[in-house]
Amino acid sequence: MRSIVVILAIALWCPANFAAEKPAKTPSVPQQSKTKFRPFYGKVKTYDKAAASVILQGPKAQTFAIITETKINKDGKPATVDALIAGETIGGRAREGADGRWEALTLNVGKKPAAAASQPRTSESPKPATPAKDAQGSRK
């Protein structure tokens, strides 16, 4: 009788123990490739309105597609694709599309707008506070 109780106890304990040790199955999800982004800079070689793409000058002749998401700025102000003229300096950010071609997300044409930090101070602008010096000349 004792052996039956021991066998039953082992039989009841083992399957529950083995079930707890098995790792839970996770559904296999296909690996999604990460979208690649990159900056670009150069001079416009050509702008093809039919293909909606801009080609940069240089030995590689990089091509970037102009898509509906593309934000175009000229000299810091919103512009249209008409700002893309051969010889004009451009820069921006692009992403690699599903078909492998690079799509321009931002296009900055011309010069950057003057930054507020780089402008000279006027007599009305406050000067930054400097710490007071003690008798030995070190700052507090």
C-alpha beads as a LAMMPS data file, in Angstrom:
LAMMPS data file: protein, C-alpha beads

140 atoms
139 bonds

1 atom types
1 bond types

-500.0 500.0 xlo xhi
-500.0 500.0 ylo yhi
-500.0 500.0 zlo zhi

Masses

1 110.0

Atoms # bond

1 1 1 0.000 0.000 0.000
2 1 1 2.805 2.344 0.851
3 1 1 4.441 1.806 -2.524
4 1 1 1.195 2.716 -4.297
5 1 1 0.975 5.998 -2.364
6 1 1 4.618 6.777 -3.159
7 1 1 4.127 5.971 -6.869
8 1 1 0.985 8.123 -6.987
9 1 1 2.746 11.007 -5.255
10 1 1 5.656 10.810 -7.710
11 1 1 3.301 10.515 -10.678
12 1 1 1.331 13.565 -9.575
13 1 1 4.432 15.601 -8.755
14 1 1 6.473 14.881 -11.919
15 1 1 4.155 16.106 -14.701
16 1 1 3.462 19.351 -12.887
17 1 1 7.171 19.840 -12.274
18 1 1 8.090 19.145 -15.909
19 1 1 5.379 21.450 -17.194
20 1 1 6.734 24.283 -15.057
21 1 1 10.273 23.802 -16.407
22 1 1 9.312 23.986 -20.080
23 1 1 9.808 27.452 -21.534
24 1 1 6.704 29.057 -22.875
25 1 1 6.524 29.028 -26.636
26 1 1 6.693 32.453 -28.186
27 1 1 5.131 32.970 -31.552
28 1 1 7.798 33.382 -34.185
29 1 1 7.728 36.932 -35.461
30 1 1 9.697 37.676 -38.602
31 1 1 12.557 40.078 -38.005
32 1 1 11.687 43.506 -39.301
33 1 1 14.556 45.385 -40.815
34 1 1 15.253 48.758 -39.273
35 1 1 14.749 51.780 -41.462
36 1 1 18.049 53.416 -42.349
37 1 1 18.472 57.186 -42.194
38 1 1 21.373 59.356 -43.319
39 1 1 22.279 62.987 -43.828
40 1 1 23.350 64.323 -47.206
41 1 1 24.964 67.486 -48.520
42 1 1 26.069 68.724 -51.916
43 1 1 25.219 70.736 -54.988
44 1 1 22.291 69.989 -57.275
45 1 1 23.349 68.461 -60.572
46 1 1 19.797 68.052 -61.916
47 1 1 16.229 67.941 -60.730
48 1 1 14.001 65.550 -62.661
49 1 1 10.365 66.647 -62.295
50 1 1 9.046 63.538 -64.087
51 1 1 10.858 61.147 -61.734
52 1 1 10.495 63.525 -58.757
53 1 1 14.141 63.119 -57.838
54 1 1 17.192 65.288 -57.325
55 1 1 20.706 64.201 -58.350
56 1 1 23.748 65.652 -56.592
57 1 1 27.027 66.529 -58.271
58 1 1 30.045 64.342 -57.633
59 1 1 31.561 61.031 -58.648
60 1 1 28.773 59.001 -56.999
61 1 1 25.914 61.164 -58.369
62 1 1 23.672 60.450 -55.392
63 1 1 19.966 60.414 -56.203
64 1 1 17.209 61.257 -53.736
65 1 1 13.492 60.857 -54.416
66 1 1 11.207 63.756 -53.526
67 1 1 8.144 62.270 -51.803
68 1 1 4.967 63.786 -50.376
69 1 1 6.556 63.813 -46.895
70 1 1 9.565 65.865 -48.051
71 1 1 9.802 69.222 -46.287
72 1 1 11.658 71.789 -48.399
73 1 1 13.150 74.980 -46.937
74 1 1 15.044 77.714 -48.753
75 1 1 17.149 80.037 -46.600
76 1 1 15.227 78.820 -43.549
77 1 1 11.740 79.446 -44.977
78 1 1 9.285 76.912 -46.465
79 1 1 9.696 76.490 -50.229
80 1 1 8.608 74.288 -53.128
81 1 1 10.517 72.040 -55.522
82 1 1 10.989 75.080 -57.757
83 1 1 13.839 76.047 -55.383
84 1 1 15.878 73.088 -56.688
85 1 1 18.084 74.706 -59.322
86 1 1 21.275 73.210 -60.786
87 1 1 24.302 74.418 -58.838
88 1 1 22.300 75.269 -55.703
89 1 1 23.743 73.932 -52.432
90 1 1 21.411 71.550 -50.580
91 1 1 21.520 69.342 -47.535
92 1 1 19.065 67.302 -45.579
93 1 1 18.076 63.936 -44.218
94 1 1 17.023 60.871 -46.163
95 1 1 15.730 57.397 -45.417
96 1 1 16.063 54.193 -47.366
97 1 1 12.721 53.180 -48.851
98 1 1 11.341 49.663 -49.147
99 1 1 12.522 49.498 -52.755
100 1 1 16.105 50.447 -51.793
101 1 1 16.074 54.013 -53.117
102 1 1 16.810 56.969 -50.860
103 1 1 13.894 59.312 -50.104
104 1 1 14.543 62.888 -48.986
105 1 1 12.644 63.708 -45.808
106 1 1 14.046 67.223 -45.476
107 1 1 15.713 69.414 -48.085
108 1 1 17.438 72.595 -47.007
109 1 1 18.300 74.789 -49.972
110 1 1 20.686 77.740 -49.773
111 1 1 22.172 79.236 -46.639
112 1 1 21.228 78.461 -43.054
113 1 1 19.292 81.189 -41.259
114 1 1 21.377 83.225 -38.822
115 1 1 21.254 81.711 -35.352
116 1 1 20.288 83.945 -32.453
117 1 1 23.339 82.822 -30.473
118 1 1 25.765 83.950 -33.163
119 1 1 24.389 87.495 -33.385
120 1 1 26.448 90.188 -31.637
121 1 1 25.152 91.625 -28.388
122 1 1 23.679 95.062 -28.248
123 1 1 24.153 97.470 -25.380
124 1 1 20.633 96.636 -24.140
125 1 1 21.283 92.896 -23.847
126 1 1 22.176 91.781 -20.329
127 1 1 25.649 90.458 -19.638
128 1 1 25.989 87.120 -17.862
129 1 1 26.728 87.373 -14.152
130 1 1 30.284 86.550 -13.070
131 1 1 31.105 85.213 -9.616
132 1 1 32.760 87.651 -7.220
133 1 1 36.462 87.268 -6.441
134 1 1 37.798 87.008 -2.915
135 1 1 40.905 88.829 -1.655
136 1 1 43.223 86.176 -3.114
137 1 1 41.771 86.458 -6.624
138 1 1 39.926 83.123 -6.735
139 1 1 36.263 82.943 -7.650
140 1 1 33.670 82.020 -5.059

Bonds

1 1 1 2
2 1 2 3
3 1 3 4
4 1 4 5
5 1 5 6
6 1 6 7
7 1 7 8
8 1 8 9
9 1 9 10
10 1 10 11
11 1 11 12
12 1 12 13
13 1 13 14
14 1 14 15
15 1 15 16
16 1 16 17
17 1 17 18
18 1 18 19
19 1 19 20
20 1 20 21
21 1 21 22
22 1 22 23
23 1 23 24
24 1 24 25
25 1 25 26
26 1 26 27
27 1 27 28
28 1 28 29
29 1 29 30
30 1 30 31
31 1 31 32
32 1 32 33
33 1 33 34
34 1 34 35
35 1 35 36
36 1 36 37
37 1 37 38
38 1 38 39
39 1 39 40
40 1 40 41
41 1 41 42
42 1 42 43
43 1 43 44
44 1 44 45
45 1 45 46
46 1 46 47
47 1 47 48
48 1 48 49
49 1 49 50
50 1 50 51
51 1 51 52
52 1 52 53
53 1 53 54
54 1 54 55
55 1 55 56
56 1 56 57
57 1 57 58
58 1 58 59
59 1 59 60
60 1 60 61
61 1 61 62
62 1 62 63
63 1 63 64
64 1 64 65
65 1 65 66
66 1 66 67
67 1 67 68
68 1 68 69
69 1 69 70
70 1 70 71
71 1 71 72
72 1 72 73
73 1 73 74
74 1 74 75
75 1 75 76
76 1 76 77
77 1 77 78
78 1 78 79
79 1 79 80
80 1 80 81
81 1 81 82
82 1 82 83
83 1 83 84
84 1 84 85
85 1 85 86
86 1 86 87
87 1 87 88
88 1 88 89
89 1 89 90
90 1 90 91
91 1 91 92
92 1 92 93
93 1 93 94
94 1 94 95
95 1 95 96
96 1 96 97
97 1 97 98
98 1 98 99
99 1 99 100
100 1 100 101
101 1 101 102
102 1 102 103
103 1 103 104
104 1 104 105
105 1 105 106
106 1 106 107
107 1 107 108
108 1 108 109
109 1 109 110
110 1 110 111
111 1 111 112
112 1 112 113
113 1 113 114
114 1 114 115
115 1 115 116
116 1 116 117
117 1 117 118
118 1 118 119
119 1 119 120
120 1 120 121
121 1 121 122
122 1 122 123
123 1 123 124
124 1 124 125
125 1 125 126
126 1 126 127
127 1 127 128
128 1 128 129
129 1 129 130
130 1 130 131
131 1 131 132
132 1 132 133
133 1 133 134
134 1 134 135
135 1 135 136
136 1 136 137
137 1 137 138
138 1 138 139
139 1 139 140
